[in-house]
Amino acid sequence: MAATLHLMKLSVGSDDVADLAGFQARRLAAHGAVWHVTRSTPKRADELLEGGSIYWSIRGRLQARQRLIGFETDSDEQERPRCRIMLDPELVPTAPRSIRPFQGWRYLPAADAPPDMTGNGPGQGDSLPPELVEELRRLGLW
């Protein structure tokens, strides 16, 4: 069995995980589903659907993930192709990890994905700024 494959994506306009969660909650209430639209359909879509997630980069750090549940393709008003990445509504906070800026989305091997915040680290993670959590992890103190 192959290792799980994930995606990374910038959450443009989000200041923190709460912003992203609020946007997605409004979409879920209005449409009954959560998705993200992109121009390109991942060529490795089948691999991504075998347990993969989308990891959200917020303000230069991977900070949360959502399980990928499907891909839908269609076109926009100008007949340009697009892909709707369908997401599980549950947004799971992850241990913050700095990442360089990028455009579009990128594949993320499971070995490189940050762990979920399990609530058993110092301060439970939710009350600490992401910068501090990241520094504690870098120092091996988390």
C-alpha positions in Angstrom: 0.0 0.0 0.0 1.3 3.4 -0.9 1.9 6.2 1.6 -0.9 8.7 2.0 -0.7 11.8 -0.2 -2.0 15.2 0.8 -2.4 18.7 -0.7 -1.2 22.0 0.6 -3.1 25.2 -0.2 -2.9 28.8 0.9 -6.0 30.1 2.7 -6.0 33.5 1.1 -7.6 36.2 3.3 -7.6 34.2 6.5 -5.9 35.6 9.5 -6.2 32.4 11.6 -8.0 29.1 11.7 -11.1 30.7 13.1 -11.4 32.9 10.0 -11.2 29.9 7.8 -13.7 28.0 10.0 -16.1 30.9 9.9 -16.0 31.2 6.1 -16.5 27.4 5.7 -19.4 27.4 8.2 -21.2 30.0 6.2 -20.7 28.0 3.0 -21.9 24.8 4.7 -25.0 26.5 6.0 -25.8 28.1 2.6 -25.0 25.1 0.4 -24.8 22.0 2.5 -21.2 21.3 1.5 -17.7 22.6 1.9 -15.3 23.0 -1.1 -12.4 24.9 -2.5 -12.3 25.8 -6.2 -9.0 25.7 -8.2 -8.2 25.8 -11.9 -6.4 22.4 -12.1 -7.5 19.0 -11.2 -4.8 17.0 -9.4 -3.4 14.3 -11.6 -3.0 12.1 -8.6 -6.6 12.5 -7.4 -7.1 8.8 -6.8 -4.1 8.7 -4.5 -5.4 11.8 -2.6 -8.8 10.2 -2.0 -7.1 7.3 -0.2 -7.0 9.1 3.1 -5.5 12.4 2.0 -6.3 15.8 3.4 -5.8 19.4 2.4 -3.4 21.2 4.7 -4.2 25.0 4.9 -1.3 27.5 5.0 -2.5 30.5 7.0 -0.1 33.5 7.3 2.9 31.4 6.3 2.2 28.4 8.5 0.4 25.1 7.9 -2.2 25.3 10.7 -5.1 23.1 9.9 -6.3 20.2 7.7 -9.5 18.8 6.2 -10.1 15.3 4.8 -10.5 15.3 1.0 -13.8 13.6 0.0 -13.9 14.2 -3.8 -13.2 16.2 -6.9 -15.8 17.7 -9.2 -14.9 19.3 -12.6 -16.8 21.8 -14.6 -16.2 25.2 -16.1 -16.8 28.8 -15.0 -18.8 31.5 -16.7 -16.1 32.0 -19.3 -15.9 28.3 -20.1 -12.6 27.9 -18.4 -12.1 24.5 -16.7 -12.1 24.4 -12.9 -12.0 21.8 -10.2 -14.0 21.8 -7.0 -12.1 20.1 -4.2 -14.8 18.7 -1.9 -13.9 18.7 1.8 -15.1 17.1 5.0 -16.5 19.9 7.1 -14.4 19.0 10.1 -11.4 21.4 10.3 -8.6 19.8 12.3 -6.0 22.1 13.9 -2.4 20.9 13.3 0.9 21.8 14.9 1.9 25.0 13.2 4.8 24.6 10.7 6.3 27.4 8.7 6.2 27.1 4.9 7.5 29.2 2.0 4.9 31.0 -0.1 3.7 29.2 -3.2 0.9 29.6 -5.8 -1.9 27.1 -6.4 -1.6 23.9 -4.5 1.2 21.5 -3.9 1.4 17.8 -3.1 2.4 17.0 0.5 3.8 13.5 1.3 2.5 12.1 4.6 6.0 12.1 6.1 6.1 15.9 5.7 2.7 16.6 7.1 2.5 18.3 10.5 0.7 16.3 13.3 -2.8 17.1 14.4 -3.1 19.1 17.6 -4.2 16.4 20.0 -4.7 18.6 23.1 -2.0 16.9 25.1 0.8 19.5 24.6 1.7 22.5 26.8 -1.3 24.8 27.1 -3.4 22.5 24.8 -2.1 24.5 21.9 -5.4 26.4 21.3 -4.5 29.3 23.6 -0.9 29.7 22.4 0.1 31.8 19.4 1.1 29.6 16.5 4.6 31.3 16.5 5.2 30.1 20.1 3.9 26.5 19.4 6.2 26.4 16.3 9.2 27.6 18.3 8.5 25.1 21.2 8.4 22.3 18.6 11.6 23.4 17.0 13.3 23.4 20.3 12.0 19.9 21.1 9.9 21.2 24.0 6.5 20.3 22.7 
